[in-house]
Amino acid sequence: MEKNLELRVSELEKMLFLSKNVLSFDEASKFLNLSKS
């Protein structure tokens, strides 16, 4: 069940990011799991 919930959350995050045309630098770094340096 826990894994299923994680999958659903990640899918929702993807949908949210894809629905926005432009990501801020902050959002992009979070989405790509990159540090800001």
N, C-alpha and C positions, 0 to 999 in steps of 0.2 A: 504493500500500500504506500509506504513512504517513497519508494522509487517512482511510483506512478504519479504521486503528487509533484515530485521534483520535475518530472518530464512535462507535466501540464504547465507548471510555472515557467519553465524554459520556453515552451511553445508560445505561451502568452506573451512573454518578453519579446520573442522574435516578431510576433505579429504586431506588437506595439511599435517596435523600432522600424519595422517595414512600412507601417502606415504613415510614419512621419517622413517627409521628403528630405529634411535636413536635420542632422544630429549636431548637437553642440559638441565641442571637444571633450567635455566631461562625459557626456553620454556615450560618445564613440569609444572612449578609452574603457569605460565600464563594459560596454557591449563586447568589445574585442579582448577583454581581460588584459589590457596593457597598462603599464604604469605611465604616468604623465611626463616623466622625465625624458 
